[in-house]
């Protein structure tokens, strides 16, 4: 007898399982994409690191204590906004104008929050900043020429020694900083 022209029931079931598997995969992928889109529309809070650029400082005056180079800022925003910031590599540097501080002042969290709020995207809320308080002690800048002193006391094994005196080049360096530190 001749073999039947159609496919066997087993082959049809195997083909049907492959098609069902592909449909299941596409449905799963579509559900995952919808879940991610839904999750990114929620608000999230997290810390971001912001580099500080200080402007308005004169060369004739300097701050006694070093100013922080980075701030840890706690923000709340939509997942999309935080994802965009993460993909960009973070927020660009924040510009902090110090021209209004001429003597000794305290830079508070409220001042920094208000200043950073204007520089961040409008959809982002600045909750807190670390460090929360910065003491600004503004002094006259001074330059001073100081000698370079070598404080080395080498020891050698027997039959070894120092051929010549150890000398420093340059013999002097010019440093600058707050007058109270350099005096």
C-alpha positions as CSV (number, residue, x, y, z in Angstrom):
1,X,0.0,0.0,0.0
2,X,1.1,3.5,-0.6
3,X,2.1,5.8,2.3
4,X,-0.4,8.5,3.3
5,X,0.2,11.8,1.6
6,X,-0.4,14.0,4.7
7,X,1.8,14.5,7.8
8,X,1.6,12.2,10.7
9,X,-0.2,13.3,13.8
10,X,3.2,13.4,15.7
11,X,4.8,15.7,13.1
12,X,1.7,18.0,13.2
13,X,1.9,18.2,17.0
14,X,5.6,19.0,16.8
15,X,5.0,21.8,14.3
16,X,2.1,23.1,16.4
17,X,4.3,23.2,19.6
18,X,7.0,25.2,17.7
19,X,4.4,27.8,16.6
20,X,2.9,27.9,20.1
21,X,6.4,28.4,21.6
22,X,7.1,31.4,19.3
23,X,3.8,32.9,20.1
24,X,4.5,32.4,23.9
25,X,7.9,34.1,23.4
26,X,6.5,37.1,21.6
27,X,3.7,37.5,24.2
28,X,6.3,37.3,27.0
29,X,8.5,39.9,25.3
30,X,5.5,42.2,24.8
31,X,4.4,41.8,28.5
32,X,8.0,42.6,29.7
33,X,8.2,45.8,27.6
34,X,4.8,46.9,28.9
35,X,5.9,46.2,32.5
36,X,9.1,48.2,32.0
37,X,7.2,51.1,30.5
38,X,4.8,51.0,33.4
39,X,7.6,50.8,36.0
40,X,9.5,53.8,34.5
41,X,6.4,56.0,34.8
42,X,6.5,55.8,38.6
43,X,8.5,58.2,40.9
44,X,11.7,57.0,42.4
45,X,14.2,58.5,44.9
46,X,17.9,58.0,44.7
47,X,21.3,59.6,45.3
48,X,23.2,61.1,42.5
49,X,26.8,62.5,42.5
50,X,27.1,66.1,41.2
51,X,30.4,67.8,40.5
52,X,30.6,71.4,41.9
53,X,31.9,74.3,39.8
54,X,32.5,77.3,41.9
55,X,32.3,80.7,40.2
56,X,32.7,84.3,41.4
57,X,35.9,83.7,43.4
58,X,38.6,86.3,43.1
59,X,42.3,85.5,42.8
60,X,43.1,88.0,45.6
61,X,41.1,86.0,48.1
62,X,40.8,82.3,48.9
63,X,38.9,80.0,51.2
64,X,40.6,78.7,54.3
65,X,38.9,75.3,54.2
66,X,38.8,73.4,50.9
67,X,35.4,73.4,49.2
68,X,33.8,70.0,48.3
69,X,34.4,69.0,44.7
70,X,31.3,66.7,44.7
71,X,27.9,66.8,46.3
72,X,25.7,63.8,47.0
73,X,22.2,64.9,46.1
74,X,19.1,63.0,47.0
75,X,16.5,63.5,44.3
76,X,13.0,62.3,43.4
77,X,11.9,62.0,39.8
78,X,10.1,59.8,37.3
79,X,12.0,56.6,36.3
80,X,12.4,58.0,32.8
81,X,14.2,61.1,34.0
82,X,16.5,59.1,36.3
83,X,17.2,56.6,33.5
84,X,18.1,59.5,31.1
85,X,20.5,61.0,33.7
86,X,22.1,57.5,34.2
87,X,22.5,57.0,30.5
88,X,24.1,60.5,30.1
89,X,26.6,59.6,32.8
90,X,25.1,61.8,35.5
91,X,24.1,65.4,35.9
92,X,26.4,68.0,34.4
93,X,28.4,70.0,37.0
94,X,26.4,72.4,39.2
95,X,27.5,76.0,39.1
96,X,27.6,77.6,42.5
97,X,28.2,81.4,42.6
98,X,30.3,82.5,45.6
99,X,30.6,86.2,44.7
100,X,28.1,87.2,47.4
101,X,30.2,85.6,50.2
102,X,33.0,88.0,51.1
103,X,33.9,87.2,54.7
104,X,33.0,84.2,56.8
105,X,29.6,82.6,56.0
106,X,27.8,79.4,56.2
107,X,26.5,77.8,53.0
108,X,23.3,76.0,54.1
109,X,21.4,73.1,52.6
110,X,18.5,75.4,51.8
111,X,20.7,77.8,49.8
112,X,22.3,74.8,47.9
113,X,18.9,73.2,47.3
114,X,17.5,76.4,45.9
115,X,20.6,76.9,43.7
116,X,20.6,73.3,42.4
117,X,16.8,73.2,41.9
118,X,17.2,75.9,39.3
119,X,19.9,73.9,37.5
120,X,18.2,70.5,37.5
121,X,15.4,69.5,35.2
122,X,12.0,70.9,36.3
123,X,10.5,67.4,36.8
124,X,13.2,66.6,39.4
125,X,12.8,67.4,43.1
126,X,15.9,68.0,45.2
127,X,15.3,66.5,48.7
128,X,18.6,66.9,50.4
129,X,22.3,67.5,49.8
130,X,25.4,66.0,51.5
131,X,27.4,67.8,52.9
132,X,24.5,69.8,54.2
133,X,26.5,72.7,55.6
134,X,29.7,74.3,54.3
135,X,31.7,76.9,56.3
136,X,33.1,79.6,54.1
137,X,36.1,81.4,55.7
138,X,37.3,83.8,53.1
139,X,40.8,85.3,53.5
140,X,43.4,87.2,51.7
141,X,45.5,85.0,49.4
142,X,49.3,85.1,50.0
143,X,52.3,83.8,48.1
144,X,55.4,82.6,49.7
145,X,58.8,81.2,48.5
146,X,59.9,78.2,50.6
147,X,63.0,76.1,50.4
148,X,62.8,72.5,49.5
149,X,64.3,70.4,52.3
150,X,65.2,66.8,51.9
151,X,64.6,64.7,55.0
152,X,66.2,61.4,53.9
153,X,68.6,59.4,56.1
154,X,69.7,56.5,53.9
155,X,71.4,53.4,55.4
156,X,73.6,51.2,53.3
157,X,75.1,47.7,53.5
158,X,78.8,47.4,54.4
159,X,81.1,48.6,51.6
160,X,78.3,50.7,50.1
161,X,77.9,54.5,50.7
162,X,76.7,57.7,49.3
163,X,78.8,59.1,46.5
164,X,77.6,62.7,46.6
165,X,75.3,64.9,48.7
166,X,71.6,64.6,48.0
167,X,70.4,67.9,46.6
168,X,66.9,69.2,45.7
169,X,66.1,70.8,42.4
170,X,64.6,73.3,42.5
171,X,65.9,74.6,45.7
172,X,62.8,76.8,46.3
173,X,59.1,76.6,45.3
174,X,56.4,79.3,45.2
175,X,53.3,78.3,47.1
176,X,50.0,80.3,47.6
177,X,47.1,79.9,49.9
178,X,45.3,81.6,52.8
179,X,47.4,84.0,54.8
180,X,46.6,82.4,58.2
181,X,47.9,79.0,56.9
182,X,51.1,80.4,55.2
183,X,52.1,82.8,58.1
